[in-house]
Amino acid sequence: MISWIPLESVDQLQQLIDDSAISPCIIFKHSTACSGSAMALFRLEEDWSFSPDELRAYKLDVLQQRELSAQIADAFAAHHESPQLLFIQDGECELELSHLEINVAEIKEMLCE
């Protein structure tokens, strides 16, 4: 089970960036109105095997947080997609996945590098 942390503010985003120097995290940009996003969320939750100490998981509701979603795209030079998963480490987006690319195997590979 994923212990999602709701991503809801610019201050929280800055803290996430700062904390990623200590341990990596993901941002999952999710649209509650998109069946593809629901499928990506289901696949993540079904295969998740990380503890919160190992990898923090943030979820952003793109419909509720449009401005913050745009700021995330700018901060990491990541083209906006939904659904989208960003793997953040040392303040940088090290992996950007969208739609059917989103899977736990890619995250595991990043953690092993």
DAQUIRA-V452025 format. One line per field, one symbol per residue. ss: DSSP state (~ for helix, > for strand, _ for the rest). phi: phi as a letter, one per 30 degrees, with the letter a starting at -180 (. if undefined). A space follows every 50 residues. Layout:
BEGIN
ss=???
phi=???
END
This chain:
BEGIN
ss=___>>>___~~~~~~~~~~_____>>>>>>____~~~~~~~~~~~~~___ _____>>>>>>____~~~~~~~~~~________>>>>>>__>>>>>>>~~ ~__~~~~~~~~~_
phi=.dcdcdcbaddddddedddddcbdbbcccbcdccdddddddeddddcdbc ddddadbcbcddddbeddddddeddchcedbadabcccbhibdcabbbhd ddadeddeddddd
END
